[in-house]
Amino acid sequence: MRRPQLDIQLKTPDQIEKMRAAGLVVAEALRRMREAVAPGVSTAELDAIAESTIRAAGATPSFKGYHGFPASICSSVNEQVVHAIPAPTQVLRDGDVISVDCGAVLHGWHGDAAITVGVGEVEPALLTMAAVAEDAMWAGIAAAARSVAGGRGRLTDISHAIEAAVRKGGRYGIVDGYGGHGIGTEMHQDPHVLNHGRPGRGPRLVPGMALAIEPMITLGSPRTVELADGWTVVTRDGSRAVHVEHTMALLPDGVWVLTAPDGGRERLGDLVTARQPAVTA
């Protein structure tokens, strides 16, 4: 069977700088929400923080109105994996874990990132799982940087690196059917980036690619189900889940993590491009 042709949008360095501006808006919104997470805070309150931060920067929430989605963030608590709708009735409790996904579009270019935050006193196993997901995300980004530098990298090098990092971290379910994606003038573009798989497959990794890398893992089964609201995805077995994400771009001299305030320097060191002009949100 012939595989469908992918439509991968390659960006110029100047366009990537515009995406960096959008990425910094997302980073600031996530920073403010992270600080606000506490027992007694509703997910609707977090959504309001995100929307006000994004709009104050002159940007627009990417999620709001996207295929009818009613909010500026996805706020997935405990067994909710992704795409949960914020609500004033969903109030965070001590011991919860919440994954917040946020996107912004600025001057026609998108940024997209997600964090997982513990609420109050959280079980160590949940914090460990969140750290494993974070490490796996950075492993995928590092694999992309090394692959493009070597000139022979393929998309699933990222997928394989994410899976290997998760397996090294423990016995976790890697959610299937959901993953990363291309990003640019649209929030979701080709290619889809799996969080598992064999290396050396798929399109070549080349400068100009911008990808959102987003592992989602669980304490139990990787199987999920979508709720009746048509958005919220939960673990089928009720186990806790975590979700993290960064938007990155590949340049000839390295990777630039567009939604990380430091561009990824702390985690990636010399794999990060030297081309990082001062861009403010």
SERO-177294 format. One record per residue (C-alpha): residue number from 1; residue in one letter; y, x, z. Coordinates in pm, 1 decimal. Each point is the difference from the previous one (the first is absolute). Layout:
<nodes>
<node NUM, "a", <Y, X, Z>> ...
</nodes>
This chain:
<nodes>
<node 1, "m", <0.0, 0.0, 0.0>> <node 2, "r", <341.8, 131.9, -94.0>> <node 3, "r", <231.8, 55.5, 295.5>> <node 4, "p", <342.1, -169.9, -8.4>> <node 5, "q", <292.3, 223.0, -92.7>> <node 6, "l", <220.8, 77.9, 298.8>> <node 7, "d", <377.3, -22.8, -28.7>> <node 8, "i", <119.5, 282.9, 224.8>> <node 9, "q", <375.9, 37.1, 29.8>> <node 10, "l", <108.9, 365.1, 14.4>> <node 11, "k", <336.8, 65.2, 161.5>> <node 12, "t", <259.8, 265.7, -66.7>> <node 13, "p", <119.6, 214.7, 292.8>> <node 14, "d", <324.2, -201.4, 8.2>> <node 15, "q", <-193.3, -326.4, 20.1>> <node 16, "i", <-210.9, 141.3, 280.8>> <node 17, "e", <320.7, 79.3, 187.5>> <node 18, "k", <93.7, -367.7, -32.0>> <node 19, "m", <-339.5, -93.1, 141.7>> <node 20, "r", <66.9, 239.1, 287.1>> <node 21, "a", <310.8, -201.1, 89.1>> <node 22, "a", <-209.8, -318.0, 14.6>> <node 23, "g", <-264.1, 185.5, 199.6>> <node 24, "l", <252.2, 102.3, 262.8>> <node 25, "v", <105.7, -362.7, 42.0>> <node 26, "v", <-363.4, -89.7, 69.5>> <node 27, "a", <-34.2, 293.5, 240.6>> <node 28, "e", <301.8, -115.6, 200.4>> <node 29, "a", <-126.5, -358.7, 16.8>> <node 30, "l", <-338.1, 120.5, 124.4>> <node 31, "r", <165.0, 228.4, 255.6>> <node 32, "r", <196.3, -289.2, 145.8>> <node 33, "m", <-303.2, -225.1, 9.1>> <node 34, "r", <-211.1, 268.2, 167.1>> <node 35, "e", <262.4, 25.5, 274.5>> <node 36, "a", <3.6, -379.1, 39.9>> <node 37, "v", <-376.7, -48.8, 33.9>> <node 38, "a", <-78.0, -110.6, 357.4>> <node 39, "p", <-185.0, -274.2, 185.9>> <node 40, "g", <187.7, -328.1, -37.6>> <node 41, "v", <153.9, 82.9, -338.8>> <node 42, "s", <-91.6, -234.8, -285.0>> <node 43, "t", <-88.3, 113.9, -348.4>> <node 44, "a", <284.9, -219.7, -126.8>> <node 45, "e", <241.5, 213.0, 204.3>> <node 46, "l", <-135.6, 312.6, -167.8>> <node 47, "d", <45.1, -166.2, -338.0>> <node 48, "a", <363.9, -73.7, 81.9>> <node 49, "i", <57.5, 365.6, 91.8>> <node 50, "a", <-149.3, 111.4, -330.3>> <node 51, "e", <200.5, -241.0, -212.1>> <node 52, "s", <331.7, 79.8, 167.6>> <node 53, "t", <-61.4, 375.7, -31.7>> <node 54, "i", <-94.0, -25.1, -366.7>> <node 55, "r", <290.9, -223.5, -95.1>> <node 56, "a", <250.7, 208.6, 197.8>> <node 57, "a", <-98.5, 295.8, -218.4>> <node 58, "g", <79.4, -196.5, -314.3>> <node 59, "a", <-367.5, -48.2, -84.1>> <node 60, "t", <-221.4, -306.7, -31.4>> <node 61, "p", <-333.5, -63.6, 175.2>> <node 62, "s", <-273.7, 55.2, -258.0>> <node 63, "f", <-242.1, -239.4, 167.0>> <node 64, "k", <220.8, -306.1, 48.7>> <node 65, "g", <-74.5, -246.4, -277.3>> <node 66, "y", <-267.5, 223.6, -155.4>> <node 67, "h", <-247.7, -255.6, -139.8>> <node 68, "g", <146.2, -236.0, 260.0>> <node 69, "f", <-39.8, 225.5, 304.3>> <node 70, "p", <248.1, -136.1, 258.6>> <node 71, "a", <98.8, 312.1, 197.2>> <node 72, "s", <131.8, 355.8, -24.7>> <node 73, "i", <-299.4, 164.4, 168.0>> <node 74, "c", <-371.5, -47.0, 41.6>> <node 75, "s", <-81.3, 9.2, 372.6>> <node 76, "s", <-375.0, 30.2, 52.6>> <node 77, "v", <-118.0, -17.5, 362.5>> <node 78, "n", <-343.0, 105.9, 132.1>> <node 79, "e", <-268.0, -140.2, -236.2>> <node 80, "q", <261.2, -72.7, -267.4>> <node 81, "v", <-30.2, 274.7, -260.4>> <node 82, "v", <289.2, -59.5, -237.0>> <node 83, "h", <243.4, -260.4, -140.5>> <node 84, "a", <41.0, -199.3, 322.5>> <node 85, "i", <312.4, -218.9, 6.1>> <node 86, "p", <244.1, 53.1, 288.9>> <node 87, "a", <50.3, -300.9, 225.9>> <node 88, "p", <202.0, -81.7, 313.1>> <node 89, "t", <-320.3, -127.3, 158.9>> <node 90, "q", <-180.5, 332.2, -44.1>> <node 91, "v", <111.5, 188.3, 309.4>> <node 92, "l", <-126.8, 350.5, 66.2>> <node 93, "r", <-204.7, 59.4, 313.6>> <node 94, "d", <-85.5, 306.7, 199.3>> <node 95, "g", <-294.4, 177.0, -164.8>> <node 96, "d", <63.7, -134.9, -349.9>> <node 97, "v", <21.5, 221.6, -304.5>> <node 98, "i", <233.8, -100.0, -283.3>> <node 99, "s", <22.7, 129.9, -355.4>> <node 100, "v", <341.4, -55.2, -157.3>> <node 101, "d", <34.6, 28.9, -378.7>> <node 102, "c", <351.9, 8.9, -144.4>> <node 103, "g", <155.7, 36.8, -344.9>> <node 104, "a", <351.4, 23.7, -139.5>> <node 105, "v", <149.9, 12.8, -347.5>> <node 106, "l", <327.2, 186.1, -55.4>> <node 107, "h", <170.8, 21.8, -340.2>> <node 108, "g", <-321.9, -118.5, -161.8>> <node 109, "w", <-236.8, 248.7, 166.7>> <node 110, "h", <-255.0, -75.6, 271.4>> <node 111, "g", <-117.1, 166.5, 319.2>> <node 112, "d", <-304.0, -115.6, 198.8>> <node 113, "a", <-147.1, 123.8, 329.6>> <node 114, "a", <-196.2, -120.1, 302.4>> <node 115, "i", <-52.8, 108.4, 359.0>> <node 116, "t", <-243.4, -97.4, 273.9>> <node 117, "v", <139.3, -24.4, 352.3>> <node 118, "g", <-168.5, -63.7, 334.1>> <node 119, "v", <154.9, -262.4, 228.6>> <node 120, "g", <31.3, 107.8, 362.2>> <node 121, "e", <-320.7, 140.3, 147.3>> <node 122, "v", <-248.1, 25.8, -286.6>> <node 123, "e", <-368.6, 95.4, 3.8>> <node 124, "p", <-41.2, 368.5, -90.5>> <node 125, "a", <-250.7, -93.9, -271.7>> <node 126, "l", <269.4, -195.0, -183.1>> <node 127, "l", <249.8, 283.8, 20.7>> <node 128, "t", <-265.5, 237.6, -128.0>> <node 129, "m", <-75.4, -229.0, -294.3>> <node 130, "a", <370.6, -18.5, -85.2>> <node 131, "a", <21.2, 381.2, 10.5>> <node 132, "v", <-305.5, 27.6, -227.9>> <node 133, "a", <161.0, -234.3, -253.4>> <node 134, "e", <320.3, 204.5, 14.4>> <node 135, "d", <-189.6, 325.7, -51.9>> <node 136, "a", <-191.6, -153.7, -290.3>> <node 137, "m", <322.4, -110.8, -168.2>> <node 138, "w", <143.3, 352.0, 24.0>> <node 139, "a", <-328.5, 145.5, -124.6>> <node 140, "g", <28.0, -219.3, -309.1>> <node 141, "i", <358.6, 106.8, -60.7>> <node 142, "a", <-91.5, 366.6, 45.7>> <node 143, "a", <-286.3, -38.3, -248.0>> <node 144, "a", <242.6, -138.8, -256.6>> <node 145, "a", <237.3, 292.0, 52.7>> <node 146, "r", <-276.6, 257.1, -40.2>> <node 147, "s", <-144.9, -178.3, -302.2>> <node 148, "v", <325.6, -17.0, -192.8>> <node 149, "a", <70.2, 364.3, 83.8>> <node 150, "g", <-338.8, 99.0, -141.4>> <node 151, "g", <55.3, -208.7, -312.1>> <node 152, "r", <-348.7, -156.7, 4.4>> <node 153, "g", <32.6, -270.4, 263.9>> <node 154, "r", <-117.8, -357.0, -43.8>> <node 155, "l", <95.2, -317.1, 182.9>> <node 156, "t", <-321.7, -26.5, 199.4>> <node 157, "d", <62.5, 341.7, 152.1>> <node 158, "i", <236.4, -194.5, 223.6>> <node 159, "s", <-261.9, -266.6, 71.9>> <node 160, "h", <-264.0, 258.7, 85.3>> <node 161, "a", <233.0, 189.2, 234.0>> <node 162, "i", <86.9, -321.0, 186.8>> <node 163, "e", <-365.0, -95.7, 39.6>> <node 164, "a", <-101.3, 348.8, 113.8>> <node 165, "a", <273.2, 3.2, 265.2>> <node 166, "v", <-102.5, -343.0, 130.1>> <node 167, "r", <-368.2, 99.8, 15.4>> <node 168, "k", <92.6, 319.0, 182.7>> <node 169, "g", <199.2, -202.7, 252.2>> <node 170, "g", <-281.0, -234.9, 102.9>> <node 171, "r", <-204.0, -306.3, -93.3>> <node 172, "y", <256.7, -232.9, -148.6>> <node 173, "g", <-8.6, -266.9, -265.8>> <node 174, "i", <206.8, 82.3, -307.9>> <node 175, "v", <137.8, -329.0, -128.5>> <node 176, "d", <-95.8, -62.1, -360.8>> <node 177, "g", <197.6, -197.0, -255.8>> <node 178, "y", <335.4, 108.9, 140.4>> <node 179, "g", <166.9, 337.5, -34.8>> <node 180, "g", <289.1, 195.3, -141.4>> <node 181, "h", <181.2, -48.4, -328.2>> <node 182, "g", <253.3, 128.6, -243.2>> <node 183, "i", <360.6, -81.6, 83.9>> <node 184, "g", <338.5, 29.8, -169.2>> <node 185, "t", <205.3, -270.3, -170.5>> <node 186, "e", <-262.3, -243.3, 131.9>> <node 187, "m", <-153.9, 4.6, 346.1>> <node 188, "h", <-355.3, -6.6, -136.1>> <node 189, "q", <-87.9, 191.5, -314.8>> <node 190, "d", <-298.2, 176.7, -149.7>> <node 191, "p", <-205.5, 176.3, 117.2>> <node 192, "h", <-186.4, -153.4, 293.1>> <node 193, "v", <-83.1, 273.1, 253.6>> <node 194, "l", <-331.7, -54.1, 177.5>> <node 195, "n", <-51.2, 135.5, 350.2>> <node 196, "h", <-350.0, 123.1, -78.7>> <node 197, "g", <-194.8, 143.7, -291.4>> <node 198, "r", <-121.7, 306.5, -180.3>> <node 199, "p", <260.0, 257.3, -111.0>> <node 200, "g", <88.9, 95.4, -355.4>> <node 201, "r", <30.7, -347.1, -149.4>> <node 202, "g", <278.8, -216.2, -133.4>> <node 203, "p", <329.1, 101.7, -160.3>> <node 204, "r", <135.9, 350.8, 40.8>> <node 205, "l", <251.8, 63.5, 275.0>> <node 206, "v", <316.9, 121.1, -167.4>> <node 207, "p", <364.2, 54.1, 95.5>> <node 208, "g", <197.9, -322.4, -13.0>> <node 209, "m", <-267.6, -215.0, 164.0>> <node 210, "a", <109.4, -200.6, 305.3>> <node 211, "l", <-274.6, -146.6, 215.5>> <node 212, "a", <-24.8, -195.3, 323.3>> <node 213, "i", <-288.8, 141.5, 204.8>> <node 214, "e", <-129.9, -247.6, 260.0>> <node 215, "p", <-325.8, 26.8, 192.7>> <node 216, "m", <-126.6, -307.0, 187.6>> <node 217, "i", <-286.5, 52.3, 243.1>> <node 218, "t", <-180.9, -204.3, 265.4>> <node 219, "l", <-199.1, 53.5, 317.9>> <node 220, "g", <-283.9, -201.2, -150.6>> <node 221, "s", <-102.2, -138.5, -337.1>> <node 222, "p", <223.8, 68.1, -300.2>> <node 223, "r", <-50.3, -356.9, -122.7>> <node 224, "t", <302.4, -229.2, 2.8>> <node 225, "v", <94.7, -361.0, -62.5>> <node 226, "e", <330.0, -157.9, -105.2>> <node 227, "l", <128.3, -280.4, 221.3>> <node 228, "a", <107.3, -344.5, -117.4>> <node 229, "d", <366.8, 104.8, -20.9>> <node 230, "g", <-93.2, 191.1, -314.6>> <node 231, "w", <133.7, 329.6, 134.0>> <node 232, "t", <-140.1, 118.5, 332.3>> <node 233, "v", <-307.1, 222.3, -34.6>> <node 234, "v", <-217.0, 39.9, 311.7>> <node 235, "t", <-319.5, 186.3, 81.8>> <node 236, "r", <-301.7, -222.4, -45.7>> <node 237, "d", <-155.4, 116.1, 328.9>> <node 238, "g", <323.0, -23.2, 202.9>> <node 239, "s", <24.1, 375.3, 57.2>> <node 240, "r", <339.1, 168.5, 32.9>> <node 241, "a", <159.8, 157.1, -305.7>> <node 242, "v", <280.3, 243.1, -81.5>> <node 243, "h", <208.5, 62.3, -311.9>> <node 244, "v", <240.9, 282.3, -87.8>> <node 245, "e", <185.8, 83.5, -320.3>> <node 246, "h", <248.8, 236.4, -160.9>> <node 247, "t", <155.4, 6.5, -346.9>> <node 248, "m", <-26.2, 343.1, -161.9>> <node 249, "a", <106.1, 151.7, -331.6>> <node 250, "l", <-143.4, 296.5, -186.8>> <node 251, "l", <238.2, 262.7, -138.0>> <node 252, "p", <-83.9, 323.8, -183.5>> <node 253, "d", <42.8, 206.7, 316.7>> <node 254, "g", <-161.1, -231.1, 254.5>> <node 255, "v", <-14.0, -342.1, 158.5>> <node 256, "w", <292.9, -190.2, 149.4>> <node 257, "v", <-81.2, -265.9, 260.9>> <node 258, "l", <281.9, -238.7, -75.5>> <node 259, "t", <-37.1, -221.5, 308.2>> <node 260, "a", <-27.3, 288.3, 250.4>> <node 261, "p", <341.4, 107.8, 133.6>> <node 262, "d", <-96.3, 369.0, -34.4>> <node 263, "g", <-163.6, -54.2, -338.9>> <node 264, "g", <-337.5, 86.8, 150.5>> <node 265, "r", <89.0, 356.4, 98.8>> <node 266, "e", <-139.8, -16.1, 354.4>> <node 267, "r", <-345.3, -112.6, -112.4>> <node 268, "l", <-23.6, 172.1, -338.2>> <node 269, "g", <204.5, 319.5, 27.9>> <node 270, "d", <29.9, 190.1, -328.6>> <node 271, "l", <-171.7, -279.9, -194.5>> <node 272, "v", <330.7, -185.7, 15.6>> <node 273, "t", <236.0, 51.7, -291.9>> <node 274, "a", <301.1, 225.9, 51.1>> <node 275, "r", <208.9, -257.8, -186.6>> <node 276, "q", <125.3, -217.3, 285.5>> <node 277, "p", <369.4, -74.9, -37.9>> <node 278, "a", <181.1, -165.6, 287.7>> <node 279, "v", <-36.3, -372.4, -67.9>> <node 280, "t", <106.3, -251.7, 259.6>> <node 281, "a", <-84.5, -366.2, 22.3>> 
</nodes>
